Amino acid sequence: MDLDEIEIKRDPVIIFMGTPEFSRPVLEGLLENYKIRAVVTQPDRPVGRGGELKHSPIKEVALKNNILCLQPEKIRDALQEINEFEPDLIITCAYGQILPKELLLIPRLGCINVHASLLPRLRGGAPIHHAIIDGYKETGVTIMYMAEGMDSGDIISQRKILISDDDTASTLHDKLSIIGKDLLLETLPSILDGTNSREKQDESLVTYGFNISRKDEKIDFLKTEKKIINQVRGLNSWPGAYCMLDGKILKVWECYRTGEIYDHKLPGEITKIYHDGFGVKVGNGEVVFTIIQPEGKKKMRTIDFINGYHEDLIGKILN
């Protein structure tokens, strides 16, 4: 056989870009099936009171698997190094920076992203939190081509999941991370051989899940029971919903509605002591805080807080 007739196949040159825990299963799944030439992740950041530098979860995976790890403060600083790999494909998953057009044009097959929502709904950096906070009944994962606009590229594949009433941002995060891994591995072969589909997003259906701000964390007791419960669920386990008690921050990690109505009470007023916490008057009823975290302390059962509190809580106003 003539050598010219032999098709020489090589492994695709893939670069992975990601940073938080959500990205870890995605990268680990890729490594079981493909060779990753390099990963790009955010620089080590100081954590805790001592300010010790901490690796991102993606850097931890890279070090464990002896993969080159790039950590530019700004992604533009790594463009030349990435270009030198002549990548076929760049895969991103919660990297943490907007990618410039110059980077999107580097890989032969483009840049694709694993996004934790059913685009075009919940574009932005906190789609998991907002899916619960905003009362969505379902969400999912989208594999998409990256474009210059925020999460605006063409959709390649999607997978849907229902949001249960007891889901928190933490439990939904873990479910979607595994779905993202599985969906990416199912979709990649068609991307690599050029047979994948692509669908433009319907701009009339766009909603946003922007990064959580301090304003998003503060409980507004004028809101309904449902909205407050969704806020608490959607901010658990990070960063947490909060209010103020005695001029100090009180984080709320778990709560439920009672159906009681206190027309003569003020929003935020502590109404009653229950076996598992205390009730609070809200816009259309009452919620009971069952797991809280007083300022400077660890999470605790609210009933334990009540037992150690040396004043009468009933009638106090949370704000």
Helices and strands as residue ranges (DSSP letters): G 3-5, E 14-18, G 21-23, H 24-31, E 36-40, E 45-47, E 52-54, H 57-64, E 68-70, G 75-78, H 79-84, E 89-93, H 101-104, E 111-115, H 127-133, E 138-145, E 155-162, H 169-193, G 203-205, H 214-217, H 225-234, E 241-245, E 248-257, E 270-274, E 277-282, E 285-294, E 300-301, H 302-308
